[in-house]
Amino acid sequence: MNQPATRTGAGLVVAAVRCHVCEHALRPEVVIRSHAGVHDRSRYLLVELVDADGCQGWGEAATTPIWSGEWAQTEAELVRGLLAPAIVGTSYEHPSELLTKLDAVCWGHPFTKAAVETAAWDLWARRQQRSVLELVADRPPSTSLPTRASIGAYPLEQTLRMATEFHARGIRCLKFKVGLPGVDDAVRLRAVREAVGSDVVFTLDANGGYPSADVALRALETMLPVGIALLEQPTPRDRLDLLAAVRRHASVPVMADEAIFTADQLAMALDLDAFDVLSVYPGKNGGFSNALAMARTAAAAGKGCAVGSNLETDVGLAAMTTLAAGCKAFDVERWPGDFASSLYYTGSAVHELLALEDGRIAVPDGPGFGVEPRL
């Protein structure tokens, strides 16, 4: 898509907002199955912001009802009826200013608001013919990032097939969904360790599947012999006290994911010292600006940060890789992000797929977030 020539000044006025509901086909053999449910459909909302000169900015809402309660069709109506009228025609000096407008007209809907605000970042940077990465980086940016890949809570044979496929693609950090009744996690992880060897990092993600700290800790003990580097969201999302109890007694670092969507939840979790590593990304945190600020808050408190995922396509991944590549809050080599989404889809949502080679994803460096969606 051709963009008009460079504008003078960095101000931003949105002239139009367009919504595109997009269906992205998943490979059935690698569909994510977890305590949160089965992610077998990615019907997402693509938000397009346009200025008076025809310059475009793009943002993706990875709308999944089992995760955030958002559904693409209803979110499109929300954008058209409430969010778009709140932002069109107003002059903004910085894209983060849109969040105040969006939050004033409705509560919640983090992924949808993130799509609008991320599109504003994309448009703002494209107007200057600069990348968002160069505009926000507080360290020399990384050109590629290691990724971890998620393996659903499947029986042994399917777990092994997925693990060996990802290993063959160079991925050296695996996230196992655990905690589903009837699935022997210790047995399946032991088999994968024997198959892939000791050079692969194993992390666990229960998606809040353990009802108490004691249950979570007992389950962790059964898997420790294979070497576990991280335990993600072991207890229900609304029980920070249980997460804190696990963190006090666990022998491995604990990651908070579903428990922390907002800055207020982060503040409460820090007060409780409830986690070691924060899963942060624009969709869950309601905007690129929010994710950036929350990562810096967590890092200032001595916590690690990693980019999580709701199986975003490369449209969403472009913003997520930008976040991790340029922000010193992310120790990307120690805590790889969830950037392997392209392995789960049958096709690409962008014209030029983000390269994923030897377990590392290339960080786009073109104007804005550096990708052009396919419509």
N, C-alpha and C positions, 0 to 999 in steps of 0.2 A: 504494500500500500504506500503510495507516495504521500509525503507530508509537505506542507508548504514551507517556504524558507524561514530562516531564523527570525523570531520576533524580537523587538526591543523591549526590555523590561521583563521581569520574571512574574508579573501579576497574572492572575488566572480568572477568566470569566467563562462559565459554562453556558453555552447557548442551547444545547439540546442533550437529552439523556435517552439512550436507546437500550432496550433489553432484548436479549437473544437467549432463548431456552435451548440448550444444546444437550444432545444425548451422546454419551461416549461409551462405546462398547468395550466391555471387560473380557479378558480371557477367562473362561469359566474355571479352568484348572488352577488359577491362582487367586480366586475370589477370597477376600478377607472374611474370616469367620472368627468371632470373638464373643466375650460376654456381652458386649454392647449390641450384638446382632450380626447379621450377614450383610456385607456391603457388596451386593451383586448388581447394583445399578447406579450409574453416575449421570443423573439428569441434573445438570448444573446451569446456573444463570451467569451469562456473560453480560457485563455492563459496559456500555460504550459512552464516553463523554466526548462531546464535540464543541469546539469553540467557534467563534464567528468567522474565523478564517478557514474552517474545515479541518483543522488539526484534531486528531483523535487520540484518546487515551482509553486503555482497556483494563478491566478488573474482573476476576472470576470469583463467584460464590460457589463453593463446593457444598451445595445444599443437600443434606442427608437428614431426614427426620429423626432417625435413631440417635443422631449425635447432637444436633443443636435444635431440633424441632422445626427446621426450615425446609421448605419444599419449593422447587424452582418456579412453578407456575404461580403460587401465591406470593412468592417474594417479588416476582416481576410486577404483579399488581401493586404491591406495597411501594416499589420503586416509582412506578408511574403515578400512583395516586397521592403519595405522601412525600417520599424522599426527593424526587426530582423537582417538584414545585418549591421545595425548601432551599434548593441550591442554585437553580437556574437564574441567571441575570445578575447575581451578586459578584462583586469583585473580591478576590482573595489574594493576599500576598503569599500565602503558603498553603499547600494542600491540607495540612493538618487542621486548618480552620474549618473545614467542612464538617468535622466530627461534631462540633458543638451544634451545628444546624441539624444534623441527622439525629443526634440524641434528643434534641428538643421536641421532635415530632413523634417519636415512638421509643419504647423501651425494648431492649433485647435485639434480636435479629443480627447477631454479630457478623456472620459470614456475608450477609447482604450489605450491611454497612461497610464492611471491609472491601467488598467489590467496588462500591461507589468511590470510597476514599482512595483505594489503590489505583483506580482509573484516573483519579485526579492527580496523583503523584506521576503517573505515566504521562498524562497530558502536560503537566507543568514542566517536566524534564524535556519532553519532546519539543515543546515550544522554544526551549533554549538549545535544542540539538545537543543535549548532554544526557548521560546515563544517570539514573537515580543513584547508582552505586557511587559515582564520583561526587555527587552532591551530599551524600550522607556519611561516607566512610570516615571513621575515626582511627583507622590504621591502614597500612598498605593493603589493598584488596587482594584476596585470593582469586586466582584464575580458575581453579577447580576445587571441588569439595568432596571428601569421602562421603559415601552414603551407606545407610543401613537399609535392609529390606525386611519387610514384615511377612511372617509365615502364620497363617491362620491356625486355629486350634483344631487341627485335623488328626485323624488316626496316623499311625506310624508310617505307612507306605507313602501316603500323600505328603506328609511332612518331609520325608526323605527326598522325594522327587523335587519339591520346591527348593529345599536347602541345597541340593547338589546343582540345580540349575543356576541359582544365584551365585553359588561359589564358582561355577565355571565362568560366570560373567565378571569375575574379579571382585565381587563384594565380600568384604571381610568383617562385616558386622551384621549380625542377624537379630531380628526382634521376633521372639516367639510369643504368640497370643496364648495365654494360659488361664487356667481356672474354670474351664467348662466341665460340668459333671460328665462322667463317663469317659473322659480323655485322660490317659495316664501320662502326664507331662514329663515326669522323670524318665520314663522309658523312652519316649520319643526323642528327648534331648540327648540322652546317652547314645542312642543310635546315630544321631546326626553328628555328635562329637567324634564318634568312631569313624564316620564316613569322611568328614572334612578336615580332621586333624586339629591341632592346637593353635593354629595361627588365626582362627576366626573368633571374634568377640561375640559372646552370647549375652543378650539382654532379654528381659521378660516384661511382658505387658499384660496385666490382668484386667484392664479396663474396668476396675472397680468390682471385680468378681468375687473377692473374698469378703465375707460379711463382717469379719472382725480382725483385729490385729493378730490375735493368737492363731487364727486359721491361716492368715497370710504368712506368718513367720514359720509355721509348721510346713506349709507347702514349699516355701523357699528352701528350708533345710533339706528337703528331698532332692532338690535340684542343684545344690551347691557343689556336689562332687564333680560335676562336669565343667565347672568354672563359669560363674555368673558375674557379670560386670555391673549390672544395673537392674533394679526392680521398679517398673513403672506403674503408677496408679493402682496399687494393690487393693485399695478399699474404696467404698462408694464415694462418688464425687461430692456429696453434700456433707461428708463427715471428715472435716480436716483434723479433728481430734484423733480419729483412728489412723489417719495418715501419719500424724506426728508420733503416735505410739509405735507404729512400724518403724519409722525412721530412728527412734531412740534405741531400738533393739536389733535392727537388721545389721548383718555383717557386710552388706554391700550398699552402695549409694542408692537412695530412693528418689525417683523422679515424680513430680506432680504434673499431671496433664489435665484431665477433666475437672479436677478440683479448682483450677485457676483459669478462669476466663477473663476476669476484670482486674483492674488495679487495686480495688478494695479487697478482693479475694487474695491477691498477692500480699497485700499488707497484713492481712489476718494470718496467712500462712507463715509469713516471716516472723510475726509475733510469737507464733507457736513453734517456730523452728521445725516446720513440718516436712521439709524436703531438702535434698542436696542439689538437685538439678531441676531446672524449670523447662518444661516443654512449651515453646512459644512460637507462634506464627500468626501472620496477619488475619487469617480467617477467624480462628478461634478467639483472638483478642480484639476483634472488632475494628481492625484497621492497621495499616502498616505503621502509622505513627504510634499507636498504642503498643504494638509488638516491640518496636524499637525502644520506647520508653520503659516498658516493663522489663525487657532484657537488661537494660542498663541499671534499673533499680535492683534487680536480683543480683547482678554482678557486684554492685556496690556493697551488697550485704554478704558477699563472699560465696554466693551460690553459682553453680555452673548453669549454662544455658545450652539448649539444643533445639533445633527446629523440628517441630512435629509435623503431622500431616493428616489431612482428611482425604487422601488420595486425589489431590489436586492434579489437573493436567499441567502441561508445560506453561500455560498462561499463568496459573497460580504459582507454579514452581519458580518462575522467573523472579517474582517478588520475594519468594522465600529464600532463594539462593542469594539474592542481593542483600537481604537482611543479614545472613550469616557471613557472607564473604567480606563485608566491610565494617562490621561492628566487633570491637575487641571483647565484648561480653561473651562472644562465642569462641570457645576453644574447640575449633572444628575437628582437629585431629583426635582429640581425646573423646569428644562426644559427637559422633557423626549424626547428621540430620537425616530425616526421612525423605530422601530425594529420588527414590527409585520408582516413582509412579509409572514411568513409561513402560516398565516391564509388565504392568498389569493391564495395559490397554492394547487393543488390536490395531489402533491407528493413532495418528498424531492430531492434536488440537491446534497446532501452529504450523506455519509454512516451513520453518526450519527447526527440526527437533533439537532440543538441548542434548548435546553429545554425552553419552554415558559410556565410558570406557575404563576398563580395569578398576571398576568399583568407584569411579569418581565422575561427578557431573560437572560439565563445563559451565562457568558462570557467564551469562550473556552480557555483552558490553556495549550494545547498540543504544540508540536514543531511548529514553524512558527506561522500561524494564527489558527492552531489547528483543521482544518477540512480537510476531504478527499473527493474530488468530486466523484460523480457517473458519469461514462461515458457510 
